[in-house]
Amino acid sequence: MQGSFEYKLDGKGDAVNLSIDLDSTSAKALVRLDRYINWEDVLKLTENDPEAAYAAERLHTVLQHLGR
């Protein structure tokens, strides 16, 4: 079963707005995807890029919240 997943990205300069519309099937799939990502390795790879490390941490948090 394929779920719906749509996004809209609007931005100008430093202001970016990301809107995501997904159904429960896609949300559950993203939660499962989170389990396959080795976040410790991601953070090691981004240790010299604080912005990327912060973005990775926020993405991990969002994926965890989808599972609740």
Buried (B, 14 or more C-beta within 10 A) or exposed (E): EEEEBEEEEEEEEEEEEEEEEBEEEBBBBBBEEBEEEEEEEBBEEBEEEEEBBEEBBEBBEEBEEBEE
